[in-house]
Amino acid sequence: MNLHWLLRMRRWVQHPPNPRGVMLVLVVVAVCAALFAVERYVGWPDWMSAEPDGPMRMPR
């Protein structure tokens, strides 16, 4: 571990982030985990897919 990370940890201990910011990060992580679980175990519906229906063609 280098000096930069030690100074960053010291700053977090002396000035912790506010609870709303921590909650926001936890909510984003929970949403990402839920989307991963749906994709992994249930499957991904076709209407949510970003892939085109046909073959890719270059526009003229």
N, CA, C and O atoms as a Maestro MAE file, in Angstrom:
{
 s_m_m2io_version
 :::
 2.0.0
}

f_m_ct {
 s_m_title
 :::
 protein
 m_atom[240] {
  # First column is atom index #
  i_m_mmod_type
  r_m_x_coord
  r_m_y_coord
  r_m_z_coord
  i_m_residue_number
  s_m_chain_name
  s_m_pdb_residue_name
  s_m_pdb_atom_name
  i_m_atomic_number
  :::
  1 25 0.859 -1.168 0.000 1 A "MET " " N  " 7
  2 3 0.000 0.000 0.000 1 A "MET " " CA " 6
  3 2 0.907 1.233 0.000 1 A "MET " " C  " 6
  4 15 1.857 1.319 0.778 1 A "MET " " O  " 8
  5 25 0.602 2.170 -0.871 2 A "ASN " " N  " 7
  6 3 1.467 3.341 -0.959 2 A "ASN " " CA " 6
  7 2 0.935 4.494 -0.111 2 A "ASN " " C  " 6
  8 15 -0.137 4.405 0.487 2 A "ASN " " O  " 8
  9 25 1.699 5.563 -0.074 3 A "LEU " " N  " 7
  10 3 1.384 6.711 0.774 3 A "LEU " " CA " 6
  11 2 0.067 7.377 0.367 3 A "LEU " " C  " 6
  12 15 -0.668 7.870 1.223 3 A "LEU " " O  " 8
  13 25 -0.232 7.393 -0.920 4 A "HIS " " N  " 7
  14 3 -1.473 8.023 -1.390 4 A "HIS " " CA " 6
  15 2 -2.700 7.369 -0.753 4 A "HIS " " C  " 6
  16 15 -3.601 8.069 -0.290 4 A "HIS " " O  " 8
  17 25 -2.743 6.049 -0.727 5 A "TRP " " N  " 7
  18 3 -3.903 5.363 -0.162 5 A "TRP " " CA " 6
  19 2 -3.968 5.530 1.346 5 A "TRP " " C  " 6
  20 15 -5.060 5.616 1.908 5 A "TRP " " O  " 8
  21 25 -2.824 5.576 2.011 6 A "LEU " " N  " 7
  22 3 -2.834 5.818 3.457 6 A "LEU " " CA " 6
  23 2 -3.373 7.211 3.778 6 A "LEU " " C  " 6
  24 15 -4.136 7.375 4.730 6 A "LEU " " O  " 8
  25 25 -2.986 8.203 3.000 7 A "LEU " " N  " 7
  26 3 -3.512 9.552 3.220 7 A "LEU " " CA " 6
  27 2 -5.006 9.621 2.919 7 A "LEU " " C  " 6
  28 15 -5.745 10.331 3.601 7 A "LEU " " O  " 8
  29 25 -5.446 8.893 1.912 8 A "ARG " " N  " 7
  30 3 -6.877 8.871 1.593 8 A "ARG " " CA " 6
  31 2 -7.678 8.211 2.723 8 A "ARG " " C  " 6
  32 15 -8.754 8.691 3.082 8 A "ARG " " O  " 8
  33 25 -7.156 7.114 3.280 9 A "MET " " N  " 7
  34 3 -7.841 6.466 4.404 9 A "MET " " CA " 6
  35 2 -7.883 7.386 5.618 9 A "MET " " C  " 6
  36 15 -8.888 7.434 6.326 9 A "MET " " O  " 8
  37 25 -6.788 8.123 5.865 10 A "ARG " " N  " 7
  38 3 -6.762 9.058 6.983 10 A "ARG " " CA " 6
  39 2 -7.829 10.136 6.802 10 A "ARG " " C  " 6
  40 15 -8.501 10.520 7.759 10 A "ARG " " O  " 8
  41 25 -7.979 10.617 5.576 11 A "ARG " " N  " 7
  42 3 -8.985 11.648 5.308 11 A "ARG " " CA " 6
  43 2 -10.398 11.108 5.532 11 A "ARG " " C  " 6
  44 15 -11.250 11.812 6.073 11 A "ARG " " O  " 8
  45 25 -10.652 9.858 5.118 12 A "TRP " " N  " 7
  46 3 -11.977 9.265 5.325 12 A "TRP " " CA " 6
  47 2 -12.275 9.076 6.802 12 A "TRP " " C  " 6
  48 15 -13.423 9.219 7.223 12 A "TRP " " O  " 8
  49 25 -11.251 8.754 7.602 13 A "VAL " " N  " 7
  50 3 -11.473 8.581 9.040 13 A "VAL " " CA " 6
  51 2 -11.753 9.925 9.698 13 A "VAL " " C  " 6
  52 15 -12.621 10.023 10.565 13 A "VAL " " O  " 8
  53 25 -11.027 10.959 9.294 14 A "GLN " " N  " 7
  54 3 -11.218 12.273 9.902 14 A "GLN " " CA " 6
  55 2 -12.479 12.970 9.399 14 A "GLN " " C  " 6
  56 15 -13.118 13.701 10.155 14 A "GLN " " O  " 8
  57 25 -12.846 12.758 8.148 15 A "HIS " " N  " 7
  58 3 -14.026 13.380 7.549 15 A "HIS " " CA " 6
  59 2 -14.831 12.308 6.820 15 A "HIS " " C  " 6
  60 15 -14.732 12.187 5.599 15 A "HIS " " O  " 8
  61 25 -15.626 11.528 7.554 16 A "PRO " " N  " 7
  62 3 -16.383 10.452 6.887 16 A "PRO " " CA " 6
  63 2 -17.455 11.030 5.958 16 A "PRO " " C  " 6
  64 15 -17.927 12.148 6.163 16 A "PRO " " O  " 8
  65 25 -17.835 10.253 4.930 17 A "PRO " " N  " 7
  66 3 -18.880 10.730 4.019 17 A "PRO " " CA " 6
  67 2 -20.223 10.796 4.737 17 A "PRO " " C  " 6
  68 15 -20.451 10.099 5.725 17 A "PRO " " O  " 8
  69 25 -21.105 11.646 4.221 18 A "ASN " " N  " 7
  70 3 -22.401 11.781 4.879 18 A "ASN " " CA " 6
  71 2 -23.254 10.539 4.630 18 A "ASN " " C  " 6
  72 15 -23.041 9.828 3.647 18 A "ASN " " O  " 8
  73 25 -24.210 10.276 5.508 19 A "PRO " " N  " 7
  74 3 -25.034 9.058 5.381 19 A "PRO " " CA " 6
  75 2 -25.841 8.992 4.085 19 A "PRO " " C  " 6
  76 15 -26.072 7.900 3.566 19 A "PRO " " O  " 8
  77 25 -26.274 10.135 3.551 20 A "ARG " " N  " 7
  78 3 -27.035 10.106 2.297 20 A "ARG " " CA " 6
  79 2 -26.170 9.635 1.140 20 A "ARG " " C  " 6
  80 15 -26.643 8.901 0.273 20 A "ARG " " O  " 8
  81 25 -24.920 10.044 1.116 21 A "GLY " " N  " 7
  82 3 -24.011 9.595 0.058 21 A "GLY " " CA " 6
  83 2 -23.736 8.112 0.145 21 A "GLY " " C  " 6
  84 15 -23.681 7.418 -0.871 21 A "GLY " " O  " 8
  85 25 -23.562 7.623 1.379 22 A "VAL " " N  " 7
  86 3 -23.339 6.186 1.575 22 A "VAL " " CA " 6
  87 2 -24.576 5.409 1.146 22 A "VAL " " C  " 6
  88 15 -24.461 4.362 0.510 22 A "VAL " " O  " 8
  89 25 -25.760 5.914 1.490 23 A "MET " " N  " 7
  90 3 -27.002 5.236 1.111 23 A "MET " " CA " 6
  91 2 -27.172 5.220 -0.403 23 A "MET " " C  " 6
  92 15 -27.629 4.221 -0.960 23 A "MET " " O  " 8
  93 25 -26.815 6.301 -1.071 24 A "LEU " " N  " 7
  94 3 -26.907 6.353 -2.527 24 A "LEU " " CA " 6
  95 2 -26.019 5.292 -3.168 24 A "LEU " " C  " 6
  96 15 -26.444 4.604 -4.096 24 A "LEU " " O  " 8
  97 25 -24.799 5.159 -2.680 25 A "VAL " " N  " 7
  98 3 -23.891 4.146 -3.223 25 A "VAL " " CA " 6
  99 2 -24.445 2.748 -2.972 25 A "VAL " " C  " 6
  100 15 -24.387 1.895 -3.858 25 A "VAL " " O  " 8
  101 25 -24.978 2.501 -1.786 26 A "LEU " " N  " 7
  102 3 -25.543 1.183 -1.480 26 A "LEU " " CA " 6
  103 2 -26.757 0.868 -2.358 26 A "LEU " " C  " 6
  104 15 -26.930 -0.277 -2.775 26 A "LEU " " O  " 8
  105 25 -27.591 1.858 -2.642 27 A "VAL " " N  " 7
  106 3 -28.756 1.642 -3.506 27 A "VAL " " CA " 6
  107 2 -28.312 1.323 -4.929 27 A "VAL " " C  " 6
  108 15 -28.877 0.435 -5.567 27 A "VAL " " O  " 8
  109 25 -27.315 2.032 -5.427 28 A "VAL " " N  " 7
  110 3 -26.821 1.766 -6.781 28 A "VAL " " CA " 6
  111 2 -26.227 0.365 -6.867 28 A "VAL " " C  " 6
  112 15 -26.453 -0.342 -7.850 28 A "VAL " " O  " 8
  113 25 -25.473 -0.045 -5.853 29 A "VAL " " N  " 7
  114 3 -24.898 -1.393 -5.840 29 A "VAL " " CA " 6
  115 2 -26.006 -2.441 -5.773 29 A "VAL " " C  " 6
  116 15 -25.910 -3.477 -6.431 29 A "VAL " " O  " 8
  117 25 -27.057 -2.190 -4.989 30 A "ALA " " N  " 7
  118 3 -28.165 -3.142 -4.885 30 A "ALA " " CA " 6
  119 2 -28.916 -3.270 -6.213 30 A "ALA " " C  " 6
  120 15 -29.300 -4.375 -6.597 30 A "ALA " " O  " 8
  121 25 -29.128 -2.163 -6.913 31 A "VAL " " N  " 7
  122 3 -29.807 -2.215 -8.214 31 A "VAL " " CA " 6
  123 2 -28.967 -2.993 -9.220 31 A "VAL " " C  " 6
  124 15 -29.497 -3.795 -9.989 31 A "VAL " " O  " 8
  125 25 -27.665 -2.758 -9.215 32 A "CYS " " N  " 7
  126 3 -26.783 -3.499 -10.126 32 A "CYS " " CA " 6
  127 2 -26.790 -4.989 -9.803 32 A "CYS " " C  " 6
  128 15 -26.802 -5.817 -10.714 32 A "CYS " " O  " 8
  129 25 -26.782 -5.337 -8.525 33 A "ALA " " N  " 7
  130 3 -26.823 -6.747 -8.137 33 A "ALA " " CA " 6
  131 2 -28.150 -7.387 -8.539 33 A "ALA " " C  " 6
  132 15 -28.176 -8.544 -8.959 33 A "ALA " " O  " 8
  133 25 -29.247 -6.648 -8.414 34 A "ALA " " N  " 7
  134 3 -30.549 -7.185 -8.817 34 A "ALA " " CA " 6
  135 2 -30.605 -7.409 -10.326 34 A "ALA " " C  " 6
  136 15 -31.111 -8.437 -10.777 34 A "ALA " " O  " 8
  137 25 -30.097 -6.470 -11.105 35 A "LEU " " N  " 7
  138 3 -30.068 -6.662 -12.558 35 A "LEU " " CA " 6
  139 2 -29.191 -7.840 -12.951 35 A "LEU " " C  " 6
  140 15 -29.535 -8.590 -13.865 35 A "LEU " " O  " 8
  141 25 -28.074 -8.009 -12.280 36 A "PHE " " N  " 7
  142 3 -27.207 -9.150 -12.556 36 A "PHE " " CA " 6
  143 2 -27.917 -10.459 -12.230 36 A "PHE " " C  " 6
  144 15 -27.826 -11.419 -12.996 36 A "PHE " " O  " 8
  145 25 -28.630 -10.508 -11.090 37 A "ALA " " N  " 7
  146 3 -29.339 -11.726 -10.704 37 A "ALA " " CA " 6
  147 2 -30.445 -12.059 -11.699 37 A "ALA " " C  " 6
  148 15 -30.638 -13.226 -12.042 37 A "ALA " " O  " 8
  149 25 -31.169 -11.055 -12.163 38 A "VAL " " N  " 7
  150 3 -32.225 -11.296 -13.151 38 A "VAL " " CA " 6
  151 2 -31.622 -11.834 -14.437 38 A "VAL " " C  " 6
  152 15 -32.128 -12.799 -15.010 38 A "VAL " " O  " 8
  153 25 -30.545 -11.215 -14.889 39 A "GLU " " N  " 7
  154 3 -29.924 -11.666 -16.135 39 A "GLU " " CA " 6
  155 2 -29.344 -13.062 -15.987 39 A "GLU " " C  " 6
  156 15 -29.410 -13.860 -16.922 39 A "GLU " " O  " 8
  157 25 -28.788 -13.363 -14.848 40 A "ARG " " N  " 7
  158 3 -28.094 -14.641 -14.652 40 A "ARG " " CA " 6
  159 2 -29.068 -15.810 -14.463 40 A "ARG " " C  " 6
  160 15 -28.877 -16.871 -15.056 40 A "ARG " " O  " 8
  161 25 -30.105 -15.626 -13.645 41 A "TYR " " N  " 7
  162 3 -30.954 -16.753 -13.254 41 A "TYR " " CA " 6
  163 2 -32.293 -16.801 -13.975 41 A "TYR " " C  " 6
  164 15 -32.817 -17.891 -14.204 41 A "TYR " " O  " 8
  165 25 -32.852 -15.679 -14.332 42 A "VAL " " N  " 7
  166 3 -34.162 -15.657 -14.973 42 A "VAL " " CA " 6
  167 2 -34.015 -15.562 -16.481 42 A "VAL " " C  " 6
  168 15 -34.776 -16.181 -17.225 42 A "VAL " " O  " 8
  169 25 -33.058 -14.804 -16.924 43 A "GLY " " N  " 7
  170 3 -32.876 -14.567 -18.350 43 A "GLY " " CA " 6
  171 2 -33.180 -13.119 -18.669 43 A "GLY " " C  " 6
  172 15 -33.819 -12.417 -17.886 43 A "GLY " " O  " 8
  173 25 -32.731 -12.693 -19.792 44 A "TRP " " N  " 7
  174 3 -32.930 -11.307 -20.193 44 A "TRP " " CA " 6
  175 2 -33.987 -11.254 -21.278 44 A "TRP " " C  " 6
  176 15 -33.827 -11.913 -22.305 44 A "TRP " " O  " 8
  177 25 -35.071 -10.490 -21.096 45 A "PRO " " N  " 7
  178 3 -36.110 -10.432 -22.123 45 A "PRO " " CA " 6
  179 2 -35.592 -9.772 -23.400 45 A "PRO " " C  " 6
  180 15 -34.720 -8.904 -23.356 45 A "PRO " " O  " 8
  181 25 -36.139 -10.194 -24.524 46 A "ASP " " N  " 7
  182 3 -35.699 -9.663 -25.812 46 A "ASP " " CA " 6
  183 2 -35.987 -8.170 -25.959 46 A "ASP " " C  " 6
  184 15 -35.230 -7.456 -26.617 46 A "ASP " " O  " 8
  185 25 -37.070 -7.695 -25.355 47 A "TRP " " N  " 7
  186 3 -37.416 -6.292 -25.514 47 A "TRP " " CA " 6
  187 2 -36.455 -5.373 -24.770 47 A "TRP " " C  " 6
  188 15 -36.431 -4.171 -25.035 47 A "TRP " " O  " 8
  189 25 -35.661 -5.910 -23.846 48 A "MET " " N  " 7
  190 3 -34.675 -5.095 -23.139 48 A "MET " " CA " 6
  191 2 -33.298 -5.178 -23.777 48 A "MET " " C  " 6
  192 15 -32.359 -4.529 -23.315 48 A "MET " " O  " 8
  193 25 -33.172 -5.953 -24.809 49 A "SER " " N  " 7
  194 3 -31.882 -6.136 -25.463 49 A "SER " " CA " 6
  195 2 -31.585 -4.963 -26.388 49 A "SER " " C  " 6
  196 15 -32.484 -4.423 -27.032 49 A "SER " " O  " 8
  197 25 -30.321 -4.579 -26.445 50 A "ALA " " N  " 7
  198 3 -29.908 -3.478 -27.318 50 A "ALA " " CA " 6
  199 2 -29.419 -3.982 -28.664 50 A "ALA " " C  " 6
  200 15 -29.042 -3.179 -29.518 50 A "ALA " " O  " 8
  201 25 -29.418 -5.275 -28.870 51 A "GLU " " N  " 7
  202 3 -28.936 -5.844 -30.120 51 A "GLU " " CA " 6
  203 2 -30.002 -5.698 -31.205 51 A "GLU " " C  " 6
  204 15 -31.189 -5.860 -30.925 51 A "GLU " " O  " 8
  205 25 -29.601 -5.396 -32.424 52 A "PRO " " N  " 7
  206 3 -30.588 -5.274 -33.505 52 A "PRO " " CA " 6
  207 2 -31.144 -6.643 -33.893 52 A "PRO " " C  " 6
  208 15 -30.541 -7.679 -33.612 52 A "PRO " " O  " 8
  209 25 -32.307 -6.623 -34.543 53 A "ASP " " N  " 7
  210 3 -32.947 -7.875 -34.950 53 A "ASP " " CA " 6
  211 2 -32.229 -8.536 -36.110 53 A "ASP " " C  " 6
  212 15 -32.063 -9.756 -36.116 53 A "ASP " " O  " 8
  213 25 -31.808 -7.770 -37.076 54 A "GLY " " N  " 7
  214 3 -31.183 -8.320 -38.275 54 A "GLY " " CA " 6
  215 2 -29.674 -8.151 -38.254 54 A "GLY " " C  " 6
  216 15 -29.083 -7.720 -37.264 54 A "GLY " " O  " 8
  217 25 -29.072 -8.507 -39.385 55 A "PRO " " N  " 7
  218 3 -27.616 -8.353 -39.463 55 A "PRO " " CA " 6
  219 2 -27.225 -6.877 -39.521 55 A "PRO " " C  " 6
  220 15 -27.993 -6.035 -39.987 55 A "PRO " " O  " 8
  221 25 -26.040 -6.587 -39.048 56 A "MET " " N  " 7
  222 3 -25.540 -5.210 -39.062 56 A "MET " " CA " 6
  223 2 -25.164 -4.817 -40.486 56 A "MET " " C  " 6
  224 15 -24.468 -5.563 -41.174 56 A "MET " " O  " 8
  225 25 -25.619 -3.653 -40.927 57 A "ARG " " N  " 7
  226 3 -25.252 -3.134 -42.241 57 A "ARG " " CA " 6
  227 2 -24.736 -1.718 -42.075 57 A "ARG " " C  " 6
  228 15 -25.161 -0.980 -41.186 57 A "ARG " " O  " 8
  229 25 -23.835 -1.365 -42.927 58 A "MET " " N  " 7
  230 3 -23.296 -0.008 -42.915 58 A "MET " " CA " 6
  231 2 -24.297 0.927 -43.590 58 A "MET " " C  " 6
  232 15 -24.803 0.603 -44.664 58 A "MET " " O  " 8
  233 25 -24.597 2.091 -42.981 59 A "PRO " " N  " 7
  234 3 -25.501 3.041 -43.652 59 A "PRO " " CA " 6
  235 2 -24.818 3.670 -44.859 59 A "PRO " " C  " 6
  236 15 -23.604 3.870 -44.871 59 A "PRO " " O  " 8
  237 25 -25.623 3.979 -45.876 60 A "ARG " " N  " 7
  238 3 -25.066 4.580 -47.100 60 A "ARG " " CA " 6
  239 2 -25.162 6.073 -47.053 60 A "ARG " " C  " 6
  240 15 -24.744 6.748 -47.994 60 A "ARG " " O  " 8
  :::
 }
 m_bond[239] {
  # First column is bond index #
  i_m_from
  i_m_to
  i_m_order
  :::
  1 1 2 1
  2 2 3 1
  3 3 4 2
  4 3 5 1
  5 5 6 1
  6 6 7 1
  7 7 8 2
  8 7 9 1
  9 9 10 1
  10 10 11 1
  11 11 12 2
  12 11 13 1
  13 13 14 1
  14 14 15 1
  15 15 16 2
  16 15 17 1
  17 17 18 1
  18 18 19 1
  19 19 20 2
  20 19 21 1
  21 21 22 1
  22 22 23 1
  23 23 24 2
  24 23 25 1
  25 25 26 1
  26 26 27 1
  27 27 28 2
  28 27 29 1
  29 29 30 1
  30 30 31 1
  31 31 32 2
  32 31 33 1
  33 33 34 1
  34 34 35 1
  35 35 36 2
  36 35 37 1
  37 37 38 1
  38 38 39 1
  39 39 40 2
  40 39 41 1
  41 41 42 1
  42 42 43 1
  43 43 44 2
  44 43 45 1
  45 45 46 1
  46 46 47 1
  47 47 48 2
  48 47 49 1
  49 49 50 1
  50 50 51 1
  51 51 52 2
  52 51 53 1
  53 53 54 1
  54 54 55 1
  55 55 56 2
  56 55 57 1
  57 57 58 1
  58 58 59 1
  59 59 60 2
  60 59 61 1
  61 61 62 1
  62 62 63 1
  63 63 64 2
  64 63 65 1
  65 65 66 1
  66 66 67 1
  67 67 68 2
  68 67 69 1
  69 69 70 1
  70 70 71 1
  71 71 72 2
  72 71 73 1
  73 73 74 1
  74 74 75 1
  75 75 76 2
  76 75 77 1
  77 77 78 1
  78 78 79 1
  79 79 80 2
  80 79 81 1
  81 81 82 1
  82 82 83 1
  83 83 84 2
  84 83 85 1
  85 85 86 1
  86 86 87 1
  87 87 88 2
  88 87 89 1
  89 89 90 1
  90 90 91 1
  91 91 92 2
  92 91 93 1
  93 93 94 1
  94 94 95 1
  95 95 96 2
  96 95 97 1
  97 97 98 1
  98 98 99 1
  99 99 100 2
  100 99 101 1
  101 101 102 1
  102 102 103 1
  103 103 104 2
  104 103 105 1
  105 105 106 1
  106 106 107 1
  107 107 108 2
  108 107 109 1
  109 109 110 1
  110 110 111 1
  111 111 112 2
  112 111 113 1
  113 113 114 1
  114 114 115 1
  115 115 116 2
  116 115 117 1
  117 117 118 1
  118 118 119 1
  119 119 120 2
  120 119 121 1
  121 121 122 1
  122 122 123 1
  123 123 124 2
  124 123 125 1
  125 125 126 1
  126 126 127 1
  127 127 128 2
  128 127 129 1
  129 129 130 1
  130 130 131 1
  131 131 132 2
  132 131 133 1
  133 133 134 1
  134 134 135 1
  135 135 136 2
  136 135 137 1
  137 137 138 1
  138 138 139 1
  139 139 140 2
  140 139 141 1
  141 141 142 1
  142 142 143 1
  143 143 144 2
  144 143 145 1
  145 145 146 1
  146 146 147 1
  147 147 148 2
  148 147 149 1
  149 149 150 1
  150 150 151 1
  151 151 152 2
  152 151 153 1
  153 153 154 1
  154 154 155 1
  155 155 156 2
  156 155 157 1
  157 157 158 1
  158 158 159 1
  159 159 160 2
  160 159 161 1
  161 161 162 1
  162 162 163 1
  163 163 164 2
  164 163 165 1
  165 165 166 1
  166 166 167 1
  167 167 168 2
  168 167 169 1
  169 169 170 1
  170 170 171 1
  171 171 172 2
  172 171 173 1
  173 173 174 1
  174 174 175 1
  175 175 176 2
  176 175 177 1
  177 177 178 1
  178 178 179 1
  179 179 180 2
  180 179 181 1
  181 181 182 1
  182 182 183 1
  183 183 184 2
  184 183 185 1
  185 185 186 1
  186 186 187 1
  187 187 188 2
  188 187 189 1
  189 189 190 1
  190 190 191 1
  191 191 192 2
  192 191 193 1
  193 193 194 1
  194 194 195 1
  195 195 196 2
  196 195 197 1
  197 197 198 1
  198 198 199 1
  199 199 200 2
  200 199 201 1
  201 201 202 1
  202 202 203 1
  203 203 204 2
  204 203 205 1
  205 205 206 1
  206 206 207 1
  207 207 208 2
  208 207 209 1
  209 209 210 1
  210 210 211 1
  211 211 212 2
  212 211 213 1
  213 213 214 1
  214 214 215 1
  215 215 216 2
  216 215 217 1
  217 217 218 1
  218 218 219 1
  219 219 220 2
  220 219 221 1
  221 221 222 1
  222 222 223 1
  223 223 224 2
  224 223 225 1
  225 225 226 1
  226 226 227 1
  227 227 228 2
  228 227 229 1
  229 229 230 1
  230 230 231 1
  231 231 232 2
  232 231 233 1
  233 233 234 1
  234 234 235 1
  235 235 236 2
  236 235 237 1
  237 237 238 1
  238 238 239 1
  239 239 240 2
  :::
 }
}
